[in-house]
């Protein structure tokens, strides 16, 4: 679980790799803390866990340029989404 931010206290179900929980934590990071890079970490974990909402939110994060070190690139986004 080294991918999780160290300052976040997570419920136990998150540590059981429940992908929708990662997605919910991503929303919390973005909407409550305005921590876009932290939200991307959780959306990525959710997408890797097979959650379609997490995958969609990774697309939104890519489109909005929230991924650190990654420029906004609609062409790349469309290649992954099609």
C-alpha positions as CSV (number, residue, x, y, z in Angstrom):
1,X,0.0,0.0,0.0
2,X,2.9,2.4,-0.6
3,X,0.9,4.2,-3.3
4,X,-1.5,5.7,-0.7
5,X,-0.8,9.2,0.6
6,X,0.6,9.1,4.1
7,X,-1.7,11.8,5.5
8,X,-5.0,10.0,4.8
9,X,-6.8,7.9,7.4
10,X,-8.6,5.2,5.4
11,X,-11.4,2.9,6.5
12,X,-10.5,-0.8,6.7
13,X,-12.4,-1.6,3.5
14,X,-10.0,0.4,1.4
15,X,-7.1,-1.8,2.5
16,X,-9.1,-4.8,1.2
17,X,-8.8,-3.4,-2.4
18,X,-12.4,-2.3,-2.8
19,X,-12.1,-0.3,-6.0
20,X,-15.3,1.8,-5.5
21,X,-13.9,3.0,-2.2
22,X,-10.7,4.3,-3.9
23,X,-12.9,6.2,-6.3
24,X,-14.9,7.7,-3.4
25,X,-11.6,8.7,-1.7
26,X,-10.5,10.3,-4.9
27,X,-13.7,12.5,-4.9
28,X,-13.0,13.4,-1.3
29,X,-9.4,14.5,-2.1
30,X,-10.5,16.6,-5.0
31,X,-13.8,18.1,-3.6
32,X,-13.0,18.5,0.1
33,X,-9.2,19.0,0.1
34,X,-8.6,20.5,-3.4
35,X,-5.8,17.9,-3.6
36,X,-5.9,17.0,-7.3
37,X,-2.8,14.9,-7.4
38,X,-4.1,12.9,-4.3
39,X,-7.4,12.4,-6.1
40,X,-5.6,11.1,-9.1
41,X,-3.7,8.5,-7.0
42,X,-7.0,7.1,-5.7
43,X,-8.7,7.2,-9.2
44,X,-5.8,5.3,-10.6
45,X,-6.1,2.6,-7.9
46,X,-9.8,2.4,-8.5
47,X,-9.3,2.1,-12.3
48,X,-6.6,-0.6,-11.8
49,X,-9.1,-2.4,-9.5
50,X,-11.6,-2.6,-12.4
51,X,-14.0,0.1,-11.3
52,X,-15.5,1.8,-14.4
53,X,-16.1,5.0,-12.5
54,X,-12.5,5.2,-11.5
55,X,-11.5,4.7,-15.1
56,X,-13.9,7.5,-16.2
57,X,-12.4,9.8,-13.5
58,X,-8.9,9.1,-14.7
59,X,-10.1,10.3,-18.1
60,X,-11.5,13.4,-16.5
61,X,-8.2,13.9,-14.6
62,X,-6.2,13.5,-17.9
63,X,-8.5,15.9,-19.7
64,X,-8.2,18.5,-17.0
65,X,-4.4,18.1,-16.6
66,X,-4.5,17.0,-13.0
67,X,-1.9,14.3,-13.4
68,X,1.5,15.6,-12.2
69,X,4.1,15.7,-14.9
70,X,1.6,14.9,-17.6
71,X,0.4,17.6,-20.0
72,X,-3.2,17.9,-21.1
73,X,-3.3,15.8,-24.3
74,X,-6.7,15.1,-25.8
75,X,-5.3,13.0,-28.6
76,X,-3.7,10.6,-26.1
77,X,-6.9,10.6,-24.1
78,X,-9.0,9.7,-27.1
79,X,-6.5,6.8,-28.0
80,X,-7.0,5.3,-24.5
81,X,-10.8,5.8,-24.5
82,X,-11.6,4.4,-27.9
